[in-house]
Amino acid sequence: MATLLRTRSSYLLLYTLLGILLASCGAPQTILVRSNNFGTTVGGMIGTSTGTSTTMLNKSRSTNKQQRTWKRSSLLANKVQIKIGDKKSLPIQSMRASIKIDGFRARVILDYHFYNDNNRPYEATFQLRLPNGASPYYLAFGESIYQSHSPQFKNKNFYPANEQISAFDSKQIQESYSKTTIKLREARMVTRAKAVRAYHNTVHKRVDPALLEWSGSGVFNGRLFPIQANKLHRVVIAYDVDLRQTPSHYHFNFPLPNKIKHKQIHFDVATIKGSRLKLKNHYNVIAKRKRTVFSVKNPKDSHLQFTIKRSTTTVVAGVDRYTKRAHFALRLDPRLTYRKSKDNKPEAVFLIDISLSNPVKSFNRSLKLMNQILATNQKNIKKFAVLFFNARSFWWRKTYSENNSKQRQTLLQYANTLSLQGASDIDLALNMATKQPLIDTTTANLYLISDGSTNWGETRLNAIARKFKHNFKNKLFAYSTATTGVNATLLSRLSSISNGAYYTVNNDKAISKAAIAIQASSWKIKKLQVTHGRDIIIQGNPSQIYPGQILTIAGRGQPKAGDIIKLTISNGLSSKVKKYRITHNISSSLAGRLYGITAVNLMESLQQERDNTIIQSYALHYRVIGQNTSLLMLESERDYQRYNIKPKDNIRTIRQTSASYIIKSLLRQQRKAALSDKQLFISMLNHLKHIDGVTPVMSAELKTVIGQLPTSAFTIKFKLPTDYQAVNLLAKNRENKHDSESLDNSNSSYESNNVKQVRPAQAIDIKSDKAYQLIIDKYKSLAAKKQPSRALVALSSLLELNAGKVKHMRLVSYYLLQMKQYRDAWFLFQQISQKRPHEAPAYIALARIAENNKQWALASLYYEILLNAQWDNRYRYVTRLATIEYKILLRKMIALTPPNKRSNKVSYAFLQYATKRLSQLSLSSNQTNSGLMVAIEWNTMGADIDLHIKTPKREHLYYSRRQASNGATLENDDTSGMGPEIFRSAALHGTYKVGVKYFSNNSTRKTLRTAILMSIYRNIGSSQASVERKVIVLRSSGEVNWLKKFRAK
């Protein structure tokens, strides 16, 4: 009965990439100035803070009672945490960073050693934040040869002198690092469908996989198993990232983890004539010919700030060792002439992100930016309105306000009372501002100030962009004020399709530039040529450019110093050709991958169908993690062969195709006609054919029915939520003037309305049991008060803090179903089905939501997916439950569809199919139409949850006793999946008790939570069938938790 334990001695690295920000697709309007901490003055209030990541809970004292306050932790870029369960962290023994800088591009190799100081092996969680725009390409894991008895362990000298520190490609890393690592295993780049298949099946069979996926939020999360007892382990991660650019310099800022005493930072920098290198707070570095190499050991600083004096235009170029084709990349400042725009709108609508992903420093800067835009452009912007958003959206005022200092001051005073909380639903905010606005936005430009995080509501970039383009015809200007976790791809796309611009705003000087930049007229890019260059693409694919905008250009070929860049632009009245001379060239292998990253991100941002072999080929070859590919690590070559994972030869595709042509083709397809919801549904069915363990087999009759259904039948329609008003759900603390130090990492308070002081020493990790329970308690309290939207915002904080974790998605989705927040639950289950297409429970949830939304045809199709696919055996009772629920739906559909609706040819054809299908299911099912059924499902794979029932005759049914004297049956005992476990009865009158027992889970996990979705079905077999659902969160326990007592009549 208990869950099987893994006994293998080999390493298992269960990695999930919960958030690597692949923002390099975007073409941000770069207003980048040296970043530092500063006091942000907004409406007379000053707050000082630093960019942060994972949220923490703090207790603070007021004069009357102790208050609780949300606080951000200090998980900055490159800082790693390895935890057992929710509380205990494994000590990081040492860190080495090898940094290669070629022009404006850097490659970073992070090498960590950590030690399991416990007397038993554990599964550990791994968390690392990467800087904005970082694109990871390499992961390796192994056990170090240096253990606790060795002198190297005592001295923390894990990096021998003969180990090559200038190893920057996978082959060099493997050859060099393997000398001090036992079986250093590398992850392989594979298509996402194959990765999911192999990961799912090997975990089920207790074989050792590792999986890296893209989730889109800036945090690199995963699992490590087994972390052997009293052993030293090694993790190597590599990524590429751009340097920050100012008019005369490139800047590389490398945050250092302060709790790791033993650290080495190694630089290998390409130098050109006239270069001046400077490492702040250490020493001036003497530039050498071609490359300058130096190291820093155990620096005391929190950051290493490296500065390079740059030339006017430097090209980075190199030859791909596989395709033998040359690639290049460069940054270009077009130095456009400022010309005041004649198309400024008299109204401005600001969309301000107040989600938990927005650090306090960033939010203060957002308010200052908004104020500066309004003040600087007061002559042009006569009126303004503000929509604040997180998982819900609300207007500051339901009308425009005059743009004057008094109204701006009133707005800032109000904004400083708000709390940063919840997840971010940009799609909802855009819809409320454009589709069904309380305020007329037809004569306004939109100003979106956000990090672009999309972890709530609609998350598909194409779907968001398609709806926005259809609803809004003016310009959108997007701004990111955060230093980490920015989704530049989305922000660039929204601004590009509306002929606006995207700006990154990092400090006061940048705010001033951004405020005045909107007055400038844009220029349309007509043509771009580079001598000795071809297949040229621009990061973000901007159609319009503005003065001050920096273009990142990539292509094939090998331009050199002296070659010319020709940029043809038009302002609508005339065209001009601007020429720029390349001043220097650097030979580098980084150029090819930057070309690949730019190409793949542009293709994926335009990709409509799920499967595109050409995009997959580009992503695989250039090692770009995204929508189409993942990094997968298995134990041996035999394991890869088992799942037909072979090194795919994509060289021919890369040689014979042109990225620029593919991107133009995708753009033409999208302009011609974006895929409808019906086409997307059919594309999803085709995608499932490639997922092992699913393979839907649709009958010819069902295919005909799908073809006859109108497009509207596939469009899920939800009423936009409007009940969420401006409230202090979580109390304020940002305006604290008395303790600026305490606000350095603060985000928002939890319940106090008068926080006077925040005590960092009292911080409690947000992932601790206490903090987790506080969120759940707050949600339950608000739900009980019949404030569903406020409860939803509180609950969504869990997902913001655990972005991309499917287990948490299921947990939150269950609560949403209980609250009848079907729109939000729909999008979450859609995310789950995209991340885990092989898991049947997501499809039954989507069917239930469509049914509750009275979109019966769509619900029927999701049930058909479940009934017509060849699912893994562990999901056999999911399909049985789907059969029962589908029959309930068909009876209701046939009974409740009015006769006048049946005159419609399509509806009548579908009803005919429904009648026939009900008859087929009734004949094929050997289940009786019992009147009562109880089912439990849960959110964690591998948890062994047992259903317990006490009948009116006081018979106790559970896994060892499944049959009651009256024939009532507990049908199954699920020990490997996520349920369901089902109890069926002919509904003997009397009182029933429903209980669950948390029998077991993976013993290597120290702390886990499992949520139970309990469903009670009454009057099964009739059109009056009803379902009652309840969600309960369990902890490990050997006792039966009696959840529900009800009476059957």
HELIX and SHEET records of a PDB file:
HELIX    1   1 ALA A   23  CYS A   25  5                                   3    
HELIX    2   2 PRO A  151  ASN A  155  1                                   5    
HELIX    3   3 SER A  170  TYR A  177  1                                   8    
HELIX    4   4 SER A  178  THR A  180  5                                   3    
HELIX    5   5 ARG A  192  HIS A  204  1                                  13    
HELIX    6   6 VAL A  360  THR A  376  1                                  17    
HELIX    7   7 SER A  405  ALA A  415  1                                  11    
HELIX    8   8 ILE A  426  THR A  434  1                                   9    
HELIX    9   9 LEU A  461  ASN A  471  1                                  11    
HELIX   10  10 ALA A  488  ILE A  497  1                                  10    
HELIX   11  11 ASP A  508  ALA A  517  1                                  10    
HELIX   12  12 LEU A  590  LEU A  606  1                                  17    
HELIX   13  13 THR A  613  HIS A  621  1                                   9    
HELIX   14  14 GLU A  637  ARG A  642  1                                   6    
HELIX   15  15 ILE A  651  GLN A  656  1                                   6    
HELIX   16  16 ALA A  659  LYS A  672  1                                  14    
HELIX   17  17 ASP A  677  LEU A  688  1                                  12    
HELIX   18  18 ALA A  700  GLN A  708  1                                   9    
HELIX   19  19 THR A  711  PHE A  714  5                                   4    
HELIX   20  20 SER A  740  LEU A  743  5                                   4    
HELIX   21  21 PRO A  760  GLN A  762  5                                   3    
HELIX   22  22 ASP A  769  ALA A  784  1                                  16    
HELIX   23  23 PRO A  788  LEU A  801  1                                  14    
HELIX   24  24 VAL A  806  MET A  819  1                                  14    
HELIX   25  25 TYR A  822  LYS A  835  1                                  14    
HELIX   26  26 PRO A  841  ASN A  852  1                                  12    
HELIX   27  27 TRP A  856  ASN A  868  1                                  13    
HELIX   28  28 ASN A  873  TYR A  875  5                                   3    
HELIX   29  29 ARG A  876  LEU A  896  1                                  21    
HELIX   30  30 PRO A  899  SER A  903  5                                   5    
HELIX   31  31 LYS A  905  SER A  924  1                                  20    
SHEET    1   A 7 GLN A  29  ILE A  31  0                                        
SHEET    2   A 7 ALA A 501  VAL A 505  1                                        
SHEET    3   A 7 LEU A 476  SER A 480  1                                        
SHEET    4   A 7 ALA A 444  ILE A 449  1                                        
SHEET    5   A 7 GLU A 347  ASP A 353  1                                        
SHEET    6   A 7 LYS A 383  PHE A 389  1                                        
SHEET    7   A 7 SER A 393  TRP A 395 -1                                        
SHEET    1   B 7 GLN A  29  ILE A  31  0                                        
SHEET    2   B 7 ALA A 501  VAL A 505  1                                        
SHEET    3   B 7 LEU A 476  SER A 480  1                                        
SHEET    4   B 7 ALA A 444  ILE A 449  1                                        
SHEET    5   B 7 GLU A 347  ASP A 353  1                                        
SHEET    6   B 7 LYS A 383  PHE A 389  1                                        
SHEET    7   B 7 SER A 401  GLU A 402 -1                                        
SHEET    1   C 2 THR A  40  VAL A  42  0                                        
SHEET    2   C 2 MET A  45  GLY A  47 -1                                        
SHEET    1   D 4 SER A 746  SER A 749  0                                        
SHEET    2   D 4 GLN A  66  ARG A  72 -1                                        
SHEET    3   D 4 THR A  55  ARG A  61 -1                                        
SHEET    4   D 4 ILE A 764  ASP A 765 -1                                        
SHEET    1   E 4 LYS A  88  SER A  89  0                                        
SHEET    2   E 4 VAL A  80  ILE A  84 -1                                        
SHEET    3   E 4 TYR A 122  ARG A 129 -1                                        
SHEET    4   E 4 VAL A 219  ILE A 227 -1                                        
SHEET    1   F 7 THR A 181  GLU A 186  0                                        
SHEET    2   F 7 SER A 135  SER A 144 -1                                        
SHEET    3   F 7 LEU A 232  ASP A 242 -1                                        
SHEET    4   F 7 ARG A 105  TYR A 115 -1                                        
SHEET    5   F 7 ILE A  92  ASP A 102 -1                                        
SHEET    6   F 7 HIS A 262  ALA A 270  1                                        
SHEET    7   F 7 ARG A 291  LYS A 297 -1                                        
SHEET    1   G 3 ARG A 188  THR A 191  0                                        
SHEET    2   G 3 THR A 629  MET A 633 -1                                        
SHEET    3   G 3 ALA A 210  LEU A 212 -1                                        
SHEET    1   H 5 ARG A 244  GLN A 245  0                                        
SHEET    2   H 5 HIS A 249  PRO A 255 -1                                        
SHEET    3   H 5 HIS A 303  LYS A 309 -1                                        
SHEET    4   H 5 LEU A 277  LEU A 279 -1                                        
SHEET    5   H 5 TYR A 283  VAL A 285 -1                                        
SHEET    1   I 5 GLY A 533  ILE A 538  0                                        
SHEET    2   I 5 LEU A 551  GLY A 557 -1                                        
SHEET    3   I 5 ALA A 326  LEU A 332 -1                                        
SHEET    4   I 5 THR A 314  VAL A 319 -1                                        
SHEET    5   I 5 HIS A 584  SER A 587  1                                        
SHEET    1   J 4 GLN A 544  ILE A 545  0                                        
SHEET    2   J 4 TRP A 523  VAL A 530 -1                                        
SHEET    3   J 4 ILE A 564  SER A 570 -1                                        
SHEET    4   J 4 SER A 575  ARG A 581 -1                                        
SHEET    1   K 5 THR A 969  LEU A 970  0                                        
SHEET    2   K 5 GLU A 981  SER A 985 -1                                        
SHEET    3   K 5 LEU A 932  TRP A 938 -1                                        
SHEET    4   K 5 THR A1010  ARG A1018 -1                                        
SHEET    5   K 5 SER A1026  LEU A1034 -1                                        
SHEET    1   L 4 HIS A 956  LEU A 957  0                                        
SHEET    2   L 4 ASP A 944  LYS A 950 -1                                        
SHEET    3   L 4 GLY A 990  SER A1000 -1                                        
SHEET    4   L 4 VAL A1040  ALA A1048 -1                                        
END                                                                             
